[in-house]
Amino acid sequence: MEADDGRRTVRILCSKKALLGSPPSVGIRWLIGSPRFISPLTIVASFRCLHTLHDDPFSPDFSKEADDIRILLVRGFDIIGALFVGSQNWKEDTNKAIEASHKLRECLYDDKVSHSMVAALSNAESSEIQFCVSAKSTVSEVESVLYEDNPENILWDKGCLLRCQMALKLPLYSPLHEKLDCERTVSSLAKHAIGRLRDPCTAYLVESGDTSSEKQCSVVHGKDLDSVDAKSLLCSSFSLRKGSNIPITREKVDAIRVTLFSNPSRSEQKPGSPAIEYFAATKPTRFSTISLRLDILCYTSQDIDIATAISELVIPGLIEQLKIMAYISISETSSSQTELCPYHFHPTGFLIPVTAIYDLKYGEMEEKQGELRKSLHLRLGLPLDRPLMRIANALKFGHKDKRGSNATRDGSSSLLRNVHFEVPASGVSGGVLSLTEGSYEYYHYLQGGVDDNGWGCAYRSLQTIISWYRLQQYTAIDVPSHREIQQALVEIGDKDPSFIGSREWIGAIELSFVLDKLLGVSCKIINVRSGDELPEKCRELSFHFQTQGTPIMIGGGVLAYTLLGVEYNDTTGECAFLILDPHYTGSDDLKKIISGGWCGWKRPVDSKGRSFFLKDKFYNLLLPQRPNMV
């Protein structure tokens, strides 16, 4: 963004923590923006540089960095600078940062940079960042730095996503007794694909996303990509969001769909007799085919015409992904057949979507896949104790929540999910809000045809907790039934065989045993002698939600609840507990659940002087821990 008087302002959409990395590590972080579709000096994310030369954190291996980022970076976003964390020499490192940004950009796209580049420097002892801007061979300090409060609104107010999938079978001729020249072969395959994508006979069907209430579609022909008529149709015609509604969550993505079709009937060639050309092989040659499933995302402005978006984003994106996947496939053909598949992710805490390519011949638990995911976490600054880049956490396209609520149902389950999204604010003045992180399903009395009214509340709380681990992809096991929970306790020797099929209560200790046996999850248990003491644990509970993010089970007397969050004012002691109540016996009617207080904020003592937690009861709180895995 440039002010009217020529002074430059760097605008930052991600948090400073995300910009520097957590914790900050000495080295380079590539600054990501969208200079074409957002103001040029706007930083939306940063990627950590992982490949360096000579053990020097400030000497990137540009070739390897470009290979990784070429896969990861969604078309429409670009390299706009570099941040040197641990900088010791301001002037020298400013020039190095600018130079490194230009070199990486040229390696990625093989062209010269047309937009300004940002150099950012931070020493190892401080979180302060200094910025400079390079434009037209001059480097100048910025006038101001602005950290935006509503970054999603800026990114999506006029922004939208396009998605294109394409299945290809490419011919591969390889010499029998010589090593295949992979680069030359890939270049030839790409040339063939470019001809097909820009062929006048190719048609592009453009449709509004599956989450749109009204379907819009149009066909753009290859020969019309540069025509005036095609350029009159804007992306906004297919992106039917209003205002700055965010079009991307893990459960649903509002992306314009672009589908390719071949239409030979539009060929401008005159009819004639079929002709065959024969090219004799000069040496013994093996013929095979490479099957590729391309899947790209592009970010663009709603004000861009759809023909330009196809020509300048979709087609180059498909060609780039084809080159990457073909090269990998050809390189590994000698060892075993690859099963490459692109997936798109929007990890928690990361502002923009990213793409990863996984080889499905490896199981997700195999070491090679684990190492790849770990490197993605390191590059994106994601925590190493949660599986954010697993296939099951990839973006879902085509899902539509017909009820129009933030509380959703899983496509494979009839249970309500994330019901606390609809709960009003707690009313705690000046409090710090800490909530469970991720999705869960609401389990309560009488579900699944089981009459557990009066004895099954702890079982239901455990089922909700296990559903959280399932939905965060820590486990693939089904949520256990009451009988399976009892069976697990018998198998570890905690209960006698007669316990199976009974209506006996269980508590926090038994829940910890089941979580350990079925999931390998460890738990922390907090004991309080009276319900009056629970507010004193708010600081500890808040820390749990901020670091672990798992739902908590509270058991006291004959009652058990699921705790989803706390809000606590450290100065006044005012607090509230976000309770999900398993004692509910009605239908899964969200409005009824919220209005009836079955999920809601509970004060230790309400306005009528009634205590929610009983002062004459002993309480155990079960705090499940996150497994350390990616």
C-alpha positions, -999 to 999 in steps of 0.1 A, spaced: 0 0 0 14 34 -10 2 66 5 -7 97 -16 26 114 -6 46 85 -18 54 72 16 51 34 19 32 14 44 37 -24 50 4 -40 59 6 -73 78 -24 -97 79 -8 -126 99 2 -122 135 37 -113 145 40 -147 161 31 -163 127 54 -140 109 85 -148 131 77 -184 137 70 -200 171 95 -201 186 115 -178 163 145 -196 148 176 -180 133 173 -180 95 151 -168 66 114 -167 64 99 -160 29 72 -134 30 40 -142 11 15 -118 -4 -7 -113 -34 7 -81 -51 -17 -85 -80 -49 -89 -61 -42 -72 -28 -21 -41 -22 16 -49 -31 31 -44 3 6 -67 22 21 -97 39 -4 -126 44 19 -154 56 55 -165 59 73 -198 50 104 -209 68 135 -215 47 144 -252 53 172 -258 27 205 -240 32 241 -242 20 272 -247 41 253 -248 74 246 -210 69 210 -202 78 212 -171 56 224 -189 25 194 -206 9 195 -236 -15 173 -218 -40 167 -248 -62 154 -270 -33 134 -241 -18 117 -234 -51 109 -271 -56 91 -272 -22 73 -238 -24 62 -245 -60 40 -273 -47 29 -255 -15 20 -220 -28 -15 -215 -43 -15 -196 -76 -24 -160 -70 -1 -157 -40 36 -148 -45 69 -142 -29 71 -105 -19 102 -105 3 123 -121 30 125 -118 68 160 -124 83 155 -136 119 187 -132 139 200 -104 118 233 -88 130 240 -63 102 212 -40 92 225 -26 59 242 -58 46 213 -81 55 187 -57 40 205 -61 6 208 -99 11 171 -102 19 161 -83 -12 185 -103 -34 174 -136 -19 137 -127 -26 145 -119 -62 165 -151 -67 138 -174 -52 111 -156 -72 130 -162 -105 136 -199 -96 99 -203 -90 85 -187 -121 115 -181 -144 107 -145 -149 117 -111 -135 99 -96 -106 76 -67 -114 64 -59 -79 82 -43 -50 101 -65 -26 101 -63 12 132 -68 34 124 -75 71 150 -79 98 147 -90 134 175 -98 159 174 -130 180 168 -112 213 138 -91 203 105 -96 185 108 -62 169 109 -62 131 123 -35 109 111 -32 73 125 -18 41 111 -18 5 130 -23 -27 115 -8 -59 132 3 -91 167 -6 -78 163 16 -48 159 5 -11 140 28 13 127 24 48 89 22 52 69 50 68 47 28 89 38 -9 96 1 -18 101 -10 -50 117 -46 -55 106 -73 -65 132 -96 -82 107 -72 -99 82 -98 -124 69 -120 -96 58 -92 -80 38 -82 -113 22 -117 -123 12 -137 -91 8 -129 -91 -29 -110 -124 -31 -122 -158 -42 -109 -192 -50 -110 -213 -82 -105 -250 -83 -97 -272 -113 -93 -309 -114 -80 -328 -144 -71 -365 -151 -44 -371 -176 -28 -402 -192 5 -392 -208 26 -414 -231 61 -422 -219 88 -436 -243 119 -446 -224 151 -462 -237 156 -498 -225 193 -496 -219 199 -460 -210 189 -437 -182 159 -415 -190 165 -378 -192 138 -367 -168 140 -330 -173 138 -333 -211 110 -358 -209 89 -336 -185 95 -306 -208 82 -325 -237 51 -337 -218 44 -302 -206 46 -288 -241 21 -314 -252 -2 -305 -223 1 -267 -230 -11 -274 -265 -41 -293 -253 -50 -267 -226 -49 -238 -251 -64 -257 -280 -94 -239 -296 -113 -272 -292 -109 -271 -254 -138 -258 -234 -138 -247 -198 -171 -251 -179 -172 -226 -151 -196 -232 -122 -203 -215 -88 -192 -234 -57 -213 -262 -42 -221 -241 -12 -239 -215 -33 -276 -213 -30 -280 -204 -67 -261 -222 -94 -243 -201 -120 -225 -217 -149 -209 -207 -182 -186 -222 -209 -155 -205 -221 -138 -219 -252 -101 -220 -257 -102 -199 -288 -122 -172 -269 -98 -168 -239 -86 -135 -253 -118 -123 -268 -136 -92 -255 -169 -111 -249 -152 -137 -227 -136 -109 -206 -169 -93 -198 -177 -122 -174 -163 -115 -139 -154 -140 -112 -180 -122 -90 -207 -138 -112 -198 -172 -98 -187 -163 -63 -221 -156 -47 -209 -146 -12 -220 -113 2 -195 -90 17 -164 -104 33 -178 -138 44 -149 -162 46 -153 -188 19 -130 -214 34 -132 -237 64 -121 -273 66 -157 -286 64 -167 -265 33 -150 -244 7 -167 -219 -16 -146 -223 -47 -155 -216 -83 -152 -249 -102 -134 -250 -136 -138 -282 -156 -121 -290 -189 -138 -306 -219 -125 -314 -253 -149 -303 -281 -135 -315 -315 -166 -303 -333 -153 -268 -329 -121 -276 -348 -114 -250 -376 -95 -276 -397 -112 -286 -429 -125 -321 -432 -101 -345 -448 -88 -381 -449 -72 -395 -417 -34 -394 -418 -9 -413 -398 27 -403 -392 53 -430 -384 85 -422 -364 108 -451 -362 126 -455 -328 164 -452 -332 170 -475 -302 151 -502 -282 124 -483 -264 98 -491 -237 63 -476 -239 42 -469 -208 17 -443 -196 17 -420 -167 -16 -414 -150 -19 -381 -132 -47 -366 -112 -42 -328 -111 -60 -307 -86 -52 -270 -82 -65 -240 -62 -61 -204 -73 -67 -172 -55 -79 -142 -74 -100 -111 -72 -137 -112 -78 -132 -82 -101 -110 -103 -125 -127 -117 -156 -130 -154 -157 -112 -158 -190 -81 -140 -176 -83 -161 -145 -83 -193 -166 -55 -181 -189 -32 -166 -163 -39 -187 -132 -56 -220 -140 -37 -230 -171 -2 -221 -156 -12 -238 -124 -21 -270 -142 11 -270 -162 32 -264 -131 16 -292 -112 18 -315 -142 56 -309 -144 60 -316 -107 40 -348 -106 54 -361 -139 90 -355 -127 83 -374 -95 65 -402 -113 93 -406 -139 121 -404 -113 105 -432 -93 92 -454 -121 123 -477 -118 116 -485 -81 77 -487 -80 46 -471 -94 36 -438 -77 1 -428 -66 5 -391 -64 -25 -370 -52 -27 -333 -44 -46 -321 -13 -54 -286 -2 -52 -275 34 -62 -245 55 -44 -253 88 -56 -237 121 -37 -204 126 -27 -201 90 -44 -174 70 -41 -188 34 -47 -223 19 -18 -244 9 -13 -275 -13 6 -307 -6 12 -337 -29 12 -371 -11 21 -405 -26 -7 -428 -16 14 -459 -20 27 -450 15 4 -453 44 0 -422 66 18 -439 95 49 -448 74 81 -429 82 84 -413 48 49 -397 50 56 -387 86 88 -369 77 71 -351 48 44 -338 71 69 -328 97 88 -307 71 55 -290 61 48 -282 98 82 -267 102 79 -246 70 45 -233 79 53 -228 116 26 -253 127 28 -271 161 45 -305 160 19 -321 183 -12 -320 161 -20 -337 128 -30 -306 108 -16 -318 75 -31 -353 74 -53 -363 45 -84 -364 66 -78 -328 75 -77 -317 39 -103 -292 27 -137 -306 19 -153 -295 -14 -189 -300 -22 -202 -302 14 -233 -280 22 -248 -274 56 -285 -271 47 -294 -257 81 -272 -226 76 -256 -229 110 -221 -228 122 -229 -260 142 -226 -287 117 -232 -324 112 -204 -346 100 -212 -361 65 -208 -396 80 -227 -389 113 -262 -377 123 -248 -361 155 -246 -323 161 -211 -309 160 -196 -278 177 -229 -267 193 -211 -241 214 -207 -220 183 -242 -207 188 -239 -199 225 -241 -162 235 -212 -145 253 -205 -153 289 -209 -118 302 -176 -119 321 -163 -84 321 -126 -81 310 -122 -118 310 -97 -140 291 -116 -165 269 -101 -200 265 -120 -227 245 -115 -262 232 -97 -262 198 -112 -282 170 -144 -301 164 -164 -326 185 -197 -343 184 -224 -338 211 -232 -371 229 -261 -371 254 -287 -394 271 -309 -417 250 -288 -415 218 -284 -446 196 -313 -464 212 -295 -467 245 -316 -458 276 -288 -445 299 -309 -419 316 -297 -415 352 -264 -434 348 -247 -428 315 -236 -392 317 -198 -400 321 -200 -425 293 -215 -397 271 -188 -372 281 -162 -398 272 -178 -404 238 -177 -366 232 -140 -365 241 -132 -395 219 -151 -379 190 -128 -349 194 -97 -372 189 -114 -387 159 -123 -354 142 -88 -341 148 -75 -373 132 -55 -386 161 -73 -419 159 -94 -438 134 -113 -460 159 -151 -456 161 -165 -439 192 -171 -468 216 -205 -478 229 -213 -481 266 -207 -519 263 -173 -514 246 -163 -489 273 -172 -514 299 -154 -542 280 -122 -521 280 -123 -516 318 -128 -553 323 -99 -562 299 -74 -540 319 -86 -556 352 -103 -525 366 -138 -542 367 -151 -577 371 -168 -594 341 -202 -588 356 -197 -551 349 -203 -556 312 -240 -548 304 -246 -532 338 -258 -497 346 -230 -488 369 -215 -453 369 -180 -445 360 -159 -415 368 -128 -396 358 -104 -423 368 -122 -449 347 -123 -425 318 -85 -420 320 -81 -458 319 -103 -461 287 -85 -433 269 -52 -448 277 -62 -483 265 -82 -473 233 -62 -443 222 -29 -443 241 -38 -409 255 -25 -398 289 -46 -376 312 -41 -352 340 -66 -353 369 -74 -323 391 -91 -330 425 -111 -304 444 -128 -310 477 -158 -288 470 -176 -272 441 -168 -238 457 -131 -244 449 -136 -248 411 -133 -211 403 -98 -213 419 -88 -237 391 -98 -213 363 -62 -202 356 -51 -238 353 -81 -248 331 -74 -218 309 -38 -229 304 -51 -264 295 -74 -250 267 -46 -228 254 -20 -255 252 -39 -288 248 -73 -277 235 -91 -309 245 -126 -311 261 -125 -317 299 -148 -341 318 -160 -328 352 -174 -354 376 -189 -346 410 -213 -366 431 -235 -385 406 -232 -360 378 -207 -356 350 -204 -327 325 -181 -319 296 -163 -286 299 -156 -268 266 -140 -236 279 -136 -210 306 -136 -172 307 -118 -157 337 -109 -122 349 -76 -126 368 -81 -93 386 -117 -95 398 -120 -133 400 -152 -132 379 -155 -164 358 -178 -186 338 -176 -222 326 -188 -233 292 -207 -266 299 -219 -292 275 -245 -312 294 -248 -349 286 -281 -352 306 -301 -338 277 -328 -363 266 -345 -345 237 -339 -346 199 -309 -330 183 -326 -296 179 -299 -270 182 -323 -241 191 -338 -262 219 -304 -273 232 -291 -237 234 -323 -221 247 -326 -248 273 -291 -242 286 -279 -277 277 -249 -260 262 -241 -227 277 -221 -206 301 -225 -214 338 -216 -190 366 -204 -206 399 -233 -188 415 -261 -174 392 -281 -142 396 -306 -160 419 -279 -172 443 -279 -208 431 -247 -227 429 -240 -247 397 -212 -268 414 -223 -282 448 -202 -271 477 -208 -304 496 -195 -326 467 -160 -337 458 -151 -331 421 -126 -347 397 -116 -330 365 -101 -351 337 -78 -332 314 -69 -354 284 -36 -345 268 -27 -342 231 -5 -369 216 28 -356 202 24 -364 165 20 -348 131 
